[in-house]
């Protein structure tokens, strides 16, 4: 059984690296760690990084990385993924050192072809993460829109050991999943749609006040607010969505439901309505979740 410590980070291709670094540092509130050529590492915790930005001709989500619960799990997880026909590849010592991580594997999901990374032992920084005026405390979740919803739900629950927190629809149109035994209502979610793309990434705000502070900071910086503030019924969280320089949707989320490892409530089937998405009655703007190409890395790059 795969057991996770947390959602660790994502890798995003961006079209203007300097502009995106400034945005994630000074608007989202992350901390710059280091730049290596056309790659920048930023953090929102004591981890060496919780976001990697890479200069590229076209923006997109390159990779999603989860930290395994214990170092001793790594070989067992590698063997299990091999048995499942996913052909995981363990990264070289040099590349794990470049990433400031311990043993690391990568594989591509068999449905969308997105690269996932499981790792152990990321370097911890000497000083704690210091939030900015609007305080974030962690990287919280990733959400896809997909036209292969049932296949993705089956893969994440039956192969990767994610647990369902809630679904929506007579025939599921939304599914909110947690990387067991992560307590958060969702570390990953999928919504049914006509194409396969990133819907948004989310950071946890420390207080409701930080959501309100961020509204004013976004307005002052002329950053488009795409949805909110509002309140999600499934997770109970207060939310605020806004656009990054490439149009990716970024969320501040505060107050998400947490689950115990044992005795967790049963998943609910919720109405797929606007009231479920926002108890306060708001509606997303047209740019919400619009930009978010899923980059399919070639096998040669995954195998490096």
Order of alpha helices (4+ residues) and beta strands (2+ residues): beta-alpha-beta-beta-beta-beta-alpha-beta-alpha-beta-beta-beta-alpha-beta-beta-beta-beta-alpha-beta-beta-beta-beta-alpha-alpha
